[in-house]
């Protein structure tokens, strides 16, 4: 490939856990035992039934509808909850209960069960663009909308709307979805293939585009509130050295049609060793974003369990998402901020867990912004060597679904919150933004009016007093918007006062305090 040898490697569920630091949840906090024991809050929707009699699952996996065992479903379930009878196959939440449905009636089942779940995994997507079926090539676009590219890439569809609605209505439930493996698919010019002419499949040699390199997330991979996960190569030393994480060439990239940052994160995949459905002690390899998504779904459940054991309460879905994004390191070692290849990067679950432990009294602020108000934090920076990192995330109301169109750029963000760092009355730091018109360009600072995640990450600030302001544009739907705020500082009540101060969880010198206002508190 471009004169360089290419290699194929295999790895395991265990190596996925090691790259993300999820293995530290199992072993790093022995008094807490973060393995999902007695938790029946995890689900998956997939193509068939899980082999529940497999020695890695006995007594912990229930098929809720399908009876026909599926190798794909069993391997995804293994990444989630395999107990580790074979160490390399150990899943992210190795003692958790798992409910498994097939995806035939997923929307109705998700709506019916969302209130009883914390996390679900969805390693499936829409049939789009180029498909080889029985040796015949099919193109699944609509030539009446665009004859060269499938309009469904970047499109916010009906399922996107429903899934956003489900998470908005169930604030403790986070859906985790694979980004898809469509990037790079295509055929040589003039290759015979079938397309739908409006009434039947017809053979043609029309030249159409290959998928990508950007704008290749299909339909409900463009949901706002869910966690969308791409696939990167496994490197268990990624967080211990200065090196890049390498997304797989097939892993679908953003942006969405309205320019939002997707995927949200990437996680390890490749050829992952996990239980399969052949017999009760069978294992096999499975790759693609199908195996990166459950790596984060199982890890998210572990962080929920840890938070509950530390604080006695569960996190909002926006808080879990914020925590994973806040802990992430960009894929490119020389880059700050997000990109359309990897989103916010590779999450460091071990770092996220240590943050929760260090700040166990109030690790994440869950609050609400009332229409027409703003929230403010006062910051005192005492050294120019300090680094301030603050992540804001909210579960946005669903957007309307528009008629099928190619690259409809209508914004899907409903409640547009803004985070700014001010010195005096002037904005000192804006959050990261990307330019969907130049998708390969690095992130810059500016007004993010597209995403329901914003992040400030700044070093070298001049010593002095700053204000962190959270405000909003236009009117907030339903009169308020819940949000989650996470900082490299801890927010906790001041003794005998109604204000809040941020107490350092790392050797830095930034001090923050809430300014008393009219915003509602949870």
DONUVO-987455 format. One record per residue (C-alpha): x, y, z; residue in three letters. Coordinates in steps of 0.5 Angstrom, whole numbers, plus 500, padded with zeros to 3 digits. Last residue first. Layout:
N
<r <X,Y,Z>,'ALA'>,
...
END
This chain:
522
<r <438,538,581>,'UNK'>,
<r <439,545,581>,'UNK'>,
<r <435,551,578>,'UNK'>,
<r <438,557,575>,'UNK'>,
<r <437,563,579>,'UNK'>,
<r <444,565,581>,'UNK'>,
<r <449,565,586>,'UNK'>,
<r <456,565,583>,'UNK'>,
<r <459,558,583>,'UNK'>,
<r <467,558,585>,'UNK'>,
<r <473,556,581>,'UNK'>,
<r <480,556,583>,'UNK'>,
<r <486,554,578>,'UNK'>,
<r <493,552,582>,'UNK'>,
<r <494,545,579>,'UNK'>,
<r <497,539,582>,'UNK'>,
<r <491,535,581>,'UNK'>,
<r <484,534,584>,'UNK'>,
<r <483,541,586>,'UNK'>,
<r <478,544,590>,'UNK'>,
<r <472,548,586>,'UNK'>,
<r <468,552,590>,'UNK'>,
<r <460,552,591>,'UNK'>,
<r <456,558,594>,'UNK'>,
<r <450,557,598>,'UNK'>,
<r <455,558,604>,'UNK'>,
<r <456,554,611>,'UNK'>,
<r <462,550,609>,'UNK'>,
<r <463,551,601>,'UNK'>,
<r <459,546,597>,'UNK'>,
<r <463,542,592>,'UNK'>,
<r <466,543,585>,'UNK'>,
<r <472,539,583>,'UNK'>,
<r <477,541,578>,'UNK'>,
<r <479,538,572>,'UNK'>,
<r <472,540,570>,'UNK'>,
<r <466,536,568>,'UNK'>,
<r <459,540,567>,'UNK'>,
<r <453,536,566>,'UNK'>,
<r <447,540,563>,'UNK'>,
<r <439,540,564>,'UNK'>,
<r <436,545,559>,'UNK'>,
<r <430,549,561>,'UNK'>,
<r <424,553,558>,'UNK'>,
<r <421,547,555>,'UNK'>,
<r <425,549,549>,'UNK'>,
<r <430,554,551>,'UNK'>,
<r <429,560,547>,'UNK'>,
<r <434,564,543>,'UNK'>,
<r <442,562,545>,'UNK'>,
<r <444,560,551>,'UNK'>,
<r <449,561,557>,'UNK'>,
<r <454,558,561>,'UNK'>,
<r <460,563,563>,'UNK'>,
<r <467,561,566>,'UNK'>,
<r <469,567,569>,'UNK'>,
<r <477,569,570>,'UNK'>,
<r <481,572,575>,'UNK'>,
<r <488,573,574>,'UNK'>,
<r <495,569,572>,'UNK'>,
<r <496,569,564>,'UNK'>,
<r <493,563,561>,'UNK'>,
<r <498,558,558>,'UNK'>,
<r <494,552,558>,'UNK'>,
<r <487,551,555>,'UNK'>,
<r <482,546,554>,'UNK'>,
<r <475,548,553>,'UNK'>,
<r <470,543,551>,'UNK'>,
<r <463,543,548>,'UNK'>,
<r <458,538,547>,'UNK'>,
<r <451,539,544>,'UNK'>,
<r <454,540,538>,'UNK'>,
<r <452,545,532>,'UNK'>,
<r <452,552,534>,'UNK'>,
<r <460,552,537>,'UNK'>,
<r <462,559,537>,'UNK'>,
<r <470,559,536>,'UNK'>,
<r <476,556,537>,'UNK'>,
<r <480,552,532>,'UNK'>,
<r <479,544,530>,'UNK'>,
<r <484,541,525>,'UNK'>,
<r <482,541,518>,'UNK'>,
<r <480,535,514>,'UNK'>,
<r <473,536,514>,'UNK'>,
<r <474,543,510>,'UNK'>,
<r <466,545,509>,'UNK'>,
<r <465,541,516>,'UNK'>,
<r <469,546,519>,'UNK'>,
<r <470,544,526>,'UNK'>,
<r <469,548,533>,'UNK'>,
<r <473,548,540>,'UNK'>,
<r <470,552,545>,'UNK'>,
<r <472,559,546>,'UNK'>,
<r <477,562,551>,'UNK'>,
<r <479,570,553>,'UNK'>,
<r <472,573,552>,'UNK'>,
<r <472,580,554>,'UNK'>,
<r <468,583,560>,'UNK'>,
<r <473,582,565>,'UNK'>,
<r <477,575,563>,'UNK'>,
<r <472,571,560>,'UNK'>,
<r <472,563,559>,'UNK'>,
<r <466,561,555>,'UNK'>,
<r <461,556,554>,'UNK'>,
<r <454,556,550>,'UNK'>,
<r <448,552,550>,'UNK'>,
<r <444,551,544>,'UNK'>,
<r <437,548,545>,'UNK'>,
<r <435,545,539>,'UNK'>,
<r <441,543,535>,'UNK'>,
<r <439,539,528>,'UNK'>,
<r <442,545,524>,'UNK'>,
<r <439,545,517>,'UNK'>,
<r <445,543,512>,'UNK'>,
<r <441,538,508>,'UNK'>,
<r <447,534,505>,'UNK'>,
<r <443,530,499>,'UNK'>,
<r <435,530,501>,'UNK'>,
<r <430,525,504>,'UNK'>,
<r <424,529,507>,'UNK'>,
<r <426,532,514>,'UNK'>,
<r <426,529,521>,'UNK'>,
<r <425,534,526>,'UNK'>,
<r <430,535,532>,'UNK'>,
<r <430,531,538>,'UNK'>,
<r <431,535,545>,'UNK'>,
<r <438,535,547>,'UNK'>,
<r <442,531,552>,'UNK'>,
<r <447,536,555>,'UNK'>,
<r <455,536,555>,'UNK'>,
<r <460,541,558>,'UNK'>,
<r <467,539,558>,'UNK'>,
<r <472,543,562>,'UNK'>,
<r <480,543,561>,'UNK'>,
<r <484,548,565>,'UNK'>,
<r <492,547,564>,'UNK'>,
<r <496,551,569>,'UNK'>,
<r <503,553,567>,'UNK'>,
<r <501,561,567>,'UNK'>,
<r <500,560,574>,'UNK'>,
<r <495,563,579>,'UNK'>,
<r <489,562,575>,'UNK'>,
<r <483,565,579>,'UNK'>,
<r <476,562,577>,'UNK'>,
<r <469,565,578>,'UNK'>,
<r <464,560,575>,'UNK'>,
<r <458,563,572>,'UNK'>,
<r <451,560,570>,'UNK'>,
<r <446,564,565>,'UNK'>,
<r <439,566,565>,'UNK'>,
<r <434,567,560>,'UNK'>,
<r <431,560,560>,'UNK'>,
<r <433,556,566>,'UNK'>,
<r <440,552,565>,'UNK'>,
<r <439,546,569>,'UNK'>,
<r <444,542,573>,'UNK'>,
<r <449,536,574>,'UNK'>,
<r <456,538,576>,'UNK'>,
<r <460,532,576>,'UNK'>,
<r <465,529,581>,'UNK'>,
<r <461,532,587>,'UNK'>,
<r <463,528,594>,'UNK'>,
<r <468,523,590>,'UNK'>,
<r <473,528,587>,'UNK'>,
<r <479,523,587>,'UNK'>,
<r <475,517,586>,'UNK'>,
<r <471,520,580>,'UNK'>,
<r <477,523,577>,'UNK'>,
<r <481,516,578>,'UNK'>,
<r <475,512,574>,'UNK'>,
<r <476,517,568>,'UNK'>,
<r <483,516,568>,'UNK'>,
<r <482,509,568>,'UNK'>,
<r <477,509,563>,'UNK'>,
<r <482,513,558>,'UNK'>,
<r <477,515,552>,'UNK'>,
<r <480,515,545>,'UNK'>,
<r <479,521,541>,'UNK'>,
<r <474,527,541>,'UNK'>,
<r <471,525,534>,'UNK'>,
<r <476,520,531>,'UNK'>,
<r <476,522,524>,'UNK'>,
<r <471,528,524>,'UNK'>,
<r <476,532,529>,'UNK'>,
<r <476,534,536>,'UNK'>,
<r <481,538,540>,'UNK'>,
<r <488,539,541>,'UNK'>,
<r <493,535,536>,'UNK'>,
<r <500,533,535>,'UNK'>,
<r <499,526,538>,'UNK'>,
<r <493,525,533>,'UNK'>,
<r <488,520,536>,'UNK'>,
<r <486,526,541>,'UNK'>,
<r <486,523,548>,'UNK'>,
<r <479,522,552>,'UNK'>,
<r <478,523,559>,'UNK'>,
<r <473,529,558>,'UNK'>,
<r <469,525,552>,'UNK'>,
<r <468,519,557>,'UNK'>,
<r <466,523,563>,'UNK'>,
<r <462,528,558>,'UNK'>,
<r <458,521,555>,'UNK'>,
<r <457,519,563>,'UNK'>,
<r <455,526,565>,'UNK'>,
<r <450,526,559>,'UNK'>,
<r <447,520,560>,'UNK'>,
<r <445,522,568>,'UNK'>,
<r <450,519,573>,'UNK'>,
<r <447,514,578>,'UNK'>,
<r <447,516,586>,'UNK'>,
<r <450,513,592>,'UNK'>,
<r <456,517,591>,'UNK'>,
<r <462,513,591>,'UNK'>,
<r <459,506,590>,'UNK'>,
<r <454,509,585>,'UNK'>,
<r <460,513,581>,'UNK'>,
<r <463,506,580>,'UNK'>,
<r <457,503,578>,'UNK'>,
<r <456,508,573>,'UNK'>,
<r <463,508,571>,'UNK'>,
<r <463,500,570>,'UNK'>,
<r <457,501,565>,'UNK'>,
<r <460,506,561>,'UNK'>,
<r <466,501,560>,'UNK'>,
<r <461,495,558>,'UNK'>,
<r <458,500,552>,'UNK'>,
<r <465,503,551>,'UNK'>,
<r <468,496,549>,'UNK'>,
<r <461,494,546>,'UNK'>,
<r <462,500,540>,'UNK'>,
<r <469,498,538>,'UNK'>,
<r <467,491,537>,'UNK'>,
<r <461,492,532>,'UNK'>,
<r <466,498,529>,'UNK'>,
<r <470,492,525>,'UNK'>,
<r <473,486,528>,'UNK'>,
<r <471,479,530>,'UNK'>,
<r <475,473,532>,'UNK'>,
<r <473,466,534>,'UNK'>,
<r <471,463,541>,'UNK'>,
<r <468,456,542>,'UNK'>,
<r <467,453,549>,'UNK'>,
<r <459,452,549>,'UNK'>,
<r <459,451,542>,'UNK'>,
<r <459,454,535>,'UNK'>,
<r <456,461,538>,'UNK'>,
<r <462,465,539>,'UNK'>,
<r <466,468,545>,'UNK'>,
<r <471,473,544>,'UNK'>,
<r <478,474,540>,'UNK'>,
<r <478,481,537>,'UNK'>,
<r <480,482,530>,'UNK'>,
<r <481,489,529>,'UNK'>,
<r <478,493,534>,'UNK'>,
<r <480,499,539>,'UNK'>,
<r <475,505,541>,'UNK'>,
<r <474,511,537>,'UNK'>,
<r <470,517,540>,'UNK'>,
<r <464,522,539>,'UNK'>,
<r <463,519,531>,'UNK'>,
<r <461,525,530>,'UNK'>,
<r <462,532,531>,'UNK'>,
<r <456,536,528>,'UNK'>,
<r <456,539,521>,'UNK'>,
<r <449,539,519>,'UNK'>,
<r <450,533,514>,'UNK'>,
<r <454,530,519>,'UNK'>,
<r <461,530,519>,'UNK'>,
<r <463,525,520>,'UNK'>,
<r <467,518,519>,'UNK'>,
<r <466,511,518>,'UNK'>,
<r <471,506,520>,'UNK'>,
<r <474,502,514>,'UNK'>,
<r <481,505,514>,'UNK'>,
<r <481,503,521>,'UNK'>,
<r <483,509,526>,'UNK'>,
<r <490,510,528>,'UNK'>,
<r <492,512,535>,'UNK'>,
<r <498,517,535>,'UNK'>,
<r <504,516,539>,'UNK'>,
<r <507,520,545>,'UNK'>,
<r <507,514,550>,'UNK'>,
<r <503,511,556>,'UNK'>,
<r <496,512,554>,'UNK'>,
<r <497,509,547>,'UNK'>,
<r <501,503,550>,'UNK'>,
<r <495,498,549>,'UNK'>,
<r <495,499,542>,'UNK'>,
<r <489,496,538>,'UNK'>,
<r <488,499,532>,'UNK'>,
<r <482,504,532>,'UNK'>,
<r <474,503,531>,'UNK'>,
<r <469,509,531>,'UNK'>,
<r <464,509,536>,'UNK'>,
<r <457,514,537>,'UNK'>,
<r <455,515,544>,'UNK'>,
<r <447,517,543>,'UNK'>,
<r <445,524,544>,'UNK'>,
<r <445,527,537>,'UNK'>,
<r <443,522,533>,'UNK'>,
<r <448,521,526>,'UNK'>,
<r <449,514,527>,'UNK'>,
<r <442,514,526>,'UNK'>,
<r <442,515,518>,'UNK'>,
<r <449,513,515>,'UNK'>,
<r <456,516,517>,'UNK'>,
<r <460,517,511>,'UNK'>,
<r <461,524,510>,'UNK'>,
<r <469,524,510>,'UNK'>,
<r <473,519,506>,'UNK'>,
<r <468,517,504>,'UNK'>,
<r <464,512,500>,'UNK'>,
<r <466,511,493>,'UNK'>,
<r <463,515,488>,'UNK'>,
<r <458,512,482>,'UNK'>,
<r <460,511,475>,'UNK'>,
<r <454,508,471>,'UNK'>,
<r <455,501,469>,'UNK'>,
<r <447,499,470>,'UNK'>,
<r <443,493,471>,'UNK'>,
<r <436,494,474>,'UNK'>,
<r <433,493,481>,'UNK'>,
<r <425,494,480>,'UNK'>,
<r <420,500,481>,'UNK'>,
<r <423,506,482>,'UNK'>,
<r <430,505,478>,'UNK'>,
<r <433,501,484>,'UNK'>,
<r <440,500,482>,'UNK'>,
<r <444,494,480>,'UNK'>,
<r <451,493,478>,'UNK'>,
<r <456,493,472>,'UNK'>,
<r <463,496,474>,'UNK'>,
<r <464,502,469>,'UNK'>,
<r <468,506,474>,'UNK'>,
<r <471,501,479>,'UNK'>,
<r <467,499,485>,'UNK'>,
<r <466,502,492>,'UNK'>,
<r <467,502,499>,'UNK'>,
<r <472,506,502>,'UNK'>,
<r <468,508,509>,'UNK'>,
<r <462,503,510>,'UNK'>,
<r <464,500,516>,'UNK'>,
<r <459,503,521>,'UNK'>,
<r <459,508,527>,'UNK'>,
<r <458,503,532>,'UNK'>,
<r <452,505,537>,'UNK'>,
<r <452,506,545>,'UNK'>,
<r <445,508,548>,'UNK'>,
<r <445,512,554>,'UNK'>,
<r <440,511,559>,'UNK'>,
<r <440,515,566>,'UNK'>,
<r <436,521,563>,'UNK'>,
<r <430,517,560>,'UNK'>,
<r <426,522,556>,'UNK'>,
<r <431,526,553>,'UNK'>,
<r <435,519,551>,'UNK'>,
<r <428,516,548>,'UNK'>,
<r <427,522,544>,'UNK'>,
<r <434,522,541>,'UNK'>,
<r <433,515,539>,'UNK'>,
<r <426,517,536>,'UNK'>,
<r <429,522,532>,'UNK'>,
<r <435,518,530>,'UNK'>,
<r <430,513,528>,'UNK'>,
<r <427,518,524>,'UNK'>,
<r <433,520,520>,'UNK'>,
<r <438,525,521>,'UNK'>,
<r <442,524,514>,'UNK'>,
<r <450,524,514>,'UNK'>,
<r <450,519,509>,'UNK'>,
<r <443,517,507>,'UNK'>,
<r <444,521,500>,'UNK'>,
<r <448,515,497>,'UNK'>,
<r <453,518,492>,'UNK'>,
<r <453,519,485>,'UNK'>,
<r <446,519,482>,'UNK'>,
<r <443,524,487>,'UNK'>,
<r <436,525,489>,'UNK'>,
<r <433,521,483>,'UNK'>,
<r <439,516,483>,'UNK'>,
<r <437,514,490>,'UNK'>,
<r <443,510,494>,'UNK'>,
<r <443,503,495>,'UNK'>,
<r <448,500,490>,'UNK'>,
<r <448,493,489>,'UNK'>,
<r <454,488,486>,'UNK'>,
<r <452,481,485>,'UNK'>,
<r <456,475,488>,'UNK'>,
<r <451,473,493>,'UNK'>,
<r <450,480,495>,'UNK'>,
<r <456,485,495>,'UNK'>,
<r <453,492,498>,'UNK'>,
<r <455,499,496>,'UNK'>,
<r <451,505,498>,'UNK'>,
<r <447,504,504>,'UNK'>,
<r <444,498,509>,'UNK'>,
<r <442,502,515>,'UNK'>,
<r <446,500,522>,'UNK'>,
<r <448,495,527>,'UNK'>,
<r <452,494,533>,'UNK'>,
<r <447,497,538>,'UNK'>,
<r <449,497,545>,'UNK'>,
<r <445,499,551>,'UNK'>,
<r <447,502,557>,'UNK'>,
<r <443,505,564>,'UNK'>,
<r <437,501,563>,'UNK'>,
<r <430,500,566>,'UNK'>,
<r <427,506,564>,'UNK'>,
<r <429,505,557>,'UNK'>,
<r <425,498,556>,'UNK'>,
<r <419,500,553>,'UNK'>,
<r <422,505,548>,'UNK'>,
<r <428,500,546>,'UNK'>,
<r <423,495,545>,'UNK'>,
<r <419,499,540>,'UNK'>,
<r <425,502,537>,'UNK'>,
<r <428,495,536>,'UNK'>,
<r <423,491,533>,'UNK'>,
<r <427,487,528>,'UNK'>,
<r <434,489,532>,'UNK'>,
<r <434,482,536>,'UNK'>,
<r <434,483,543>,'UNK'>,
<r <439,481,549>,'UNK'>,
<r <439,483,556>,'UNK'>,
<r <445,482,560>,'UNK'>,
<r <447,481,567>,'UNK'>,
<r <454,484,569>,'UNK'>,
<r <460,480,572>,'UNK'>,
<r <465,481,567>,'UNK'>,
<r <463,488,565>,'UNK'>,
<r <468,490,560>,'UNK'>,
<r <469,482,557>,'UNK'>,
<r <474,477,558>,'UNK'>,
<r <476,473,552>,'UNK'>,
<r <483,473,553>,'UNK'>,
<r <483,470,560>,'UNK'>,
<r <479,464,558>,'UNK'>,
<r <474,463,564>,'UNK'>,
<r <474,471,563>,'UNK'>,
<r <467,472,565>,'UNK'>,
<r <464,475,558>,'UNK'>,
<r <460,481,559>,'UNK'>,
<r <460,486,554>,'UNK'>,
<r <466,484,549>,'UNK'>,
<r <462,477,549>,'UNK'>,
<r <456,480,548>,'UNK'>,
<r <459,482,541>,'UNK'>,
<r <461,475,540>,'UNK'>,
<r <455,472,541>,'UNK'>,
<r <451,477,537>,'UNK'>,
<r <455,476,531>,'UNK'>,
<r <455,468,532>,'UNK'>,
<r <448,468,532>,'UNK'>,
<r <444,463,536>,'UNK'>,
<r <436,462,533>,'UNK'>,
<r <432,463,539>,'UNK'>,
<r <430,471,538>,'UNK'>,
<r <426,475,543>,'UNK'>,
<r <429,477,550>,'UNK'>,
<r <435,473,550>,'UNK'>,
<r <437,473,557>,'UNK'>,
<r <445,473,559>,'UNK'>,
<r <447,472,566>,'UNK'>,
<r <446,465,568>,'UNK'>,
<r <452,462,564>,'UNK'>,
<r <455,467,560>,'UNK'>,
<r <463,465,559>,'UNK'>,
<r <461,458,559>,'UNK'>,
<r <456,459,553>,'UNK'>,
<r <449,457,555>,'UNK'>,
<r <447,464,553>,'UNK'>,
<r <449,463,546>,'UNK'>,
<r <446,470,544>,'UNK'>,
<r <440,471,539>,'UNK'>,
<r <440,474,533>,'UNK'>,
<r <442,481,529>,'UNK'>,
<r <443,485,535>,'UNK'>,
<r <440,489,540>,'UNK'>,
<r <444,490,547>,'UNK'>,
<r <442,491,554>,'UNK'>,
<r <445,493,561>,'UNK'>,
<r <442,495,567>,'UNK'>,
<r <441,488,571>,'UNK'>,
<r <447,490,576>,'UNK'>,
<r <448,484,581>,'UNK'>,
<r <456,484,579>,'UNK'>,
<r <458,489,574>,'UNK'>,
<r <465,488,575>,'UNK'>,
<r <467,494,579>,'UNK'>,
<r <469,491,586>,'UNK'>,
<r <470,497,590>,'UNK'>,
<r <475,494,595>,'UNK'>,
<r <479,492,590>,'UNK'>,
<r <480,498,586>,'UNK'>,
<r <485,497,581>,'UNK'>,
<r <483,490,579>,'UNK'>,
<r <476,490,575>,'UNK'>,
<r <476,498,574>,'UNK'>,
<r <483,497,572>,'UNK'>,
<r <481,493,566>,'UNK'>,
<r <477,498,563>,'UNK'>,
<r <484,502,562>,'UNK'>,
<r <482,503,554>,'UNK'>,
<r <488,500,552>,'UNK'>,
<r <488,494,557>,'UNK'>,
<r <480,493,556>,'UNK'>,
<r <481,492,548>,'UNK'>,
<r <487,488,550>,'UNK'>,
<r <482,483,554>,'UNK'>,
<r <477,483,549>,'UNK'>,
<r <483,480,544>,'UNK'>,
<r <488,481,539>,'UNK'>,
<r <489,479,532>,'UNK'>,
<r <494,483,527>,'UNK'>,
<r <494,484,519>,'UNK'>,
<r <500,487,517>,'UNK'>,
<r <501,492,511>,'UNK'>,
<r <508,493,507>,'UNK'>,
<r <509,500,505>,'UNK'>,
<r <510,502,497>,'UNK'>,
<r <504,506,497>,'UNK'>,
<r <500,500,500>,'UNK'>,
END
